């Protein structure tokens, strides 16, 4: 079971780029093949079958569900690792620690010096591939130190519809994707997490701060700081799903359509604050929030 995702992808010869992943994977959907209950049983079977497991943990709903099931089924033979780097907002680190404490998860936080890697900072179109390769090294080292058999992450079927070169890298490194192997979608994850009363079942999706910077533009500590501070400010104004995309000195704000009236009501305050952070111009994207909007140019 531990190599099923990798074996399937290699068999289809469709793994050099996630956007070209085979129709066999895309066709594996909840509605057509398995009920949510059947998927829950299959997920637990995969986790139990590993014997021991290290979970790549972020505190989001995906990794939290996986970590919670591993803790339930494997006990002390499960462990979580949160990889901390400048692309992870400080608020996310604090929330992840709180979730781990509330669910009694064994958690290590390991610092990763991503900005020391030139290929990552150059921000190529396959940035996520190189990033996941770097991160995998830290996960594998910790798993070996703890004597854990396998490493798994929370990538799910819904992720396959987006540009995900990082999935290629993590699979090459032997990291498991139990939600993919069981056909579990993002919607399934939220429903299962709610059933299990996990506190993060409604938590908005998050992504690393580097995803706010156009491919080819350098990733710097200063750019990441400005993005993080701007998004933290907007979150404090009550916008739960927000992205501040950086285009040179321009901030492009993405929020759901239903929140646009609210941000327009405070547009002067928002512009003043973001300019004080270091942006020269502040704009509102009329298409609204959408995951991976920087990939639209690919």
N, C-alpha and C positions, 0 to 999 in steps of 0.2 A: 504493500500500500504506500510505502514511503516514497516510491519513485513514480507513482502513477501519473501525476501531472507532467513531469518531465518526459516520461516515456511516451505519453500520448502526443505531446507536442513534437518530439523528435520523429516519431513515426509519420506524422503529417508533413514533416519537413517545412514547418511554418513558423519557426521561432526566431529568425533574425530580426524581426520587427513585430511588435505586438499588434499594430494596426493591420497586419496581414495574417493574423492568427486564423486557423482553419475554421470552416463552417461547422465542423463537428463539435468544437468547443462552444461556439455561439448557440448552437441548437439545443444545448443541454439546459433546458429551462424548467422552472418549478411547475408551471401550468401543464406542460406537455409530458413530463416524465415522472416527477415525484411530488408527493404532498410535503408540506412543511414538516409534518410529524415524521414522515419517512426520512427526511433530510436530517432531522435532529438525531434520529437513531443512527444514521450513517455517520454523522459527524462524531458522535460519541464513540462509535466503533473504531474510527480512524485514530482518535486521540488515545484511546485505551490500547490500541495495537502498537503504538510507538514505544510503550514501556516507560519512557521518560521524555520530557519535552521542554525546550527553552522557547518561550514566546517572545517575539519582537513586539514590544508593548509601547503604545503611544498614549493610552488613556481615552482613545476614541471608542466608539461603539463596537467596531469590528474587532480590534485586538482585545478589548475588554471581554467580549463574549467568549472569544477563544481562550483567553487566560482563565476566566472563571470556570469554564468547563474543564480545562486541564487541571486546575486546582481541585475541583470536585472529584474528578476521576482518577487523578494520579497522585494527589496529595503532595508530599514533599519531593516527589520525583518530577515536579513541575517547577519552573522558575521563569521569571520575567526579566527582560532587560530593556530599559529605556535608553536610547542613544541620544545624548544631549549634544547639540552643536549650535552654532550661531543661526542656523535656519529654523530652529524651533523656538517659537515664542515662549517667553518666561511664564506667561499665564498657563500655557499648555503643560509645562513641566509641573507647576504647582497643582493643577487639576489632576494630572496623572498620578502624582504622589498621593493625593487625597483618595482617589478611586482605589488605588492599590491598598491603602490602609483600611478603607471601608470594607473591602472584599477579602482581606487577609491574604493578599498575594505576596509571594516572595519576590521582591523587586530590587534590582541593581540599577543604578544610574551611572552610565559610563560616558565620559566626555570624549567626543570625537573632533579632532582639529581639522574640520573639512576645508577651511580656508587656507590651509597649508598645501592643498593639492591644486596645482595650477590648472589642470584639465577641468576641474570642477569650477573654479573661479572664472575660467574663460567662457563658461555657459554655452557649450555647444548644444545642438538640437538633441543629442543623446545624453545630455547632462545627467539625467536620472539613472541611466545605465552605469555611468562611472561612479555616481554617488552610491548606488546600491552595492557595487563591487567593494567600495571602501567600507561601507557599513557591515557587509557580510563578514569581512575579516574580523571585526570586533566581536560579532555574534558567535562566530565559530570558535574564536579563542576562549570566550567565556563558557561556551557549552563544553569545550574540552576540559577546562579547569573544574567544572562542576560534575563532569562525568555523565552528561546528558546525551542521549542517543541522537536526538534530532532537534532541528530548529524549524519553527513554523511562524507564518505571519497571517494577517487578516485579509489578504487580498481575496476578493470575491468575484463572482460571475459578472456583476455589473461593471466592475473595473475594466473588463476586457473590451468594453465599447469605447474606451478612451485611449489616448496615446500613452502607453505604459512601457517604455523601454527598460525601466527599472525591474519589471517583472521578468524580462529576459535574463537580466544579470542575476537576480536572486535565485531563479530556477537553475541557472548554470552553476551556482554555488551550492546547490543541494538543499535549498530552503523549501520547505513544504508549504502548500497552499490548500489546507483542508476544506475551506469554503468553496474553492473551485472544484475540488475532487467530488464534492457532494452536491454541486449545482446550486449553492446557496447565493442568493442575490442580496443586495443592500436592503431591500424591503423585507426579505426574510430575516435578516440579522436584526433589524429594528423590532420586528414582531416577536422574535424569539427572546431578545433581550428584555422586552417589556414583560413577556410571560415569566421570565426568571427574575423579574423585579430589579434589573440592573439599573443603577442610577443614571447611566449615560444613554439610555435607549433613545432619547430624543436629541442628544447632543448634535449640533450642526457639524457637517463634514469639515475637516480641516486639511490643509496642505502646507508643505514647507514654504517658508518665506521666499525662497529662491524662485518659486513658481510665479511670483509677481513681477519678475524681471524678464524682458524680452530676450529670446535666444540671441546670443552674440554680444549682448551688453554685459560688461563685467559684473560679477557678484562681489561686492565689497562689504565690509563690516558697516560702513556708514550707510550704504543703501539699505541693508537689512534693518538697521536701527530705525531709519526713517519710516520704513514700511510698518514695522512692528508697532512703533509709537502711534502712528496714524490709525492703524486698525484697532489698537487698544482704546484710543480715544473714542472712536466711533462705536465700539462695543459698549463703552461706558454711557453712550447716549441712547442705548436701547436697541441697537441694530445687531441682532444675533448672528446673521449671516452677511458677512461683508468682506470684500477684497479691495485693497488699494494697490492697483497695478502701477508700476513705475515706468514712465517713458521719458528718459532724460531727467528734466526737472519738473515734469508734469505728473500729477497724481490723477489717475483715472479710477474713480470710485465705482465699484459694482455692488449693488444691493438689490434685493428682490423688488419686483415692480410695485408691489403693494406698499413698500416703504418709501417710495420716491417722493410722495407728497410730504412725508415727515421730514426728510432730509432737506427738501426745498424750504420748509418753514424755518430751518435753522442754518440756511446756506451761508449767511454772513459769518456766523460763529465758526462753522466748519472750515470755511476758506481761511479765516484768520488763524485758526489753530494749525491747520496743515502747513500754512506758509511759515508759521513760527517754527515748525519742525524742520523746514528746509526745502519745501517745494516752492517753485516759482508760480505755478498755475495749478488750479484745482478744478477738475472736471467730473461730471456725472455721466456714466455710460448709460445711454437710453435703452440699450438692450437688456440692461439689468444683470443681476448675478447669474453666472453660469460657470460650472466647474471646468477648469482647463481652458479658459478663453485665450490664453497665450498660444495654445496649440492650433488655433484657427488659421494661422498663417502657413502652417505646414502643408 
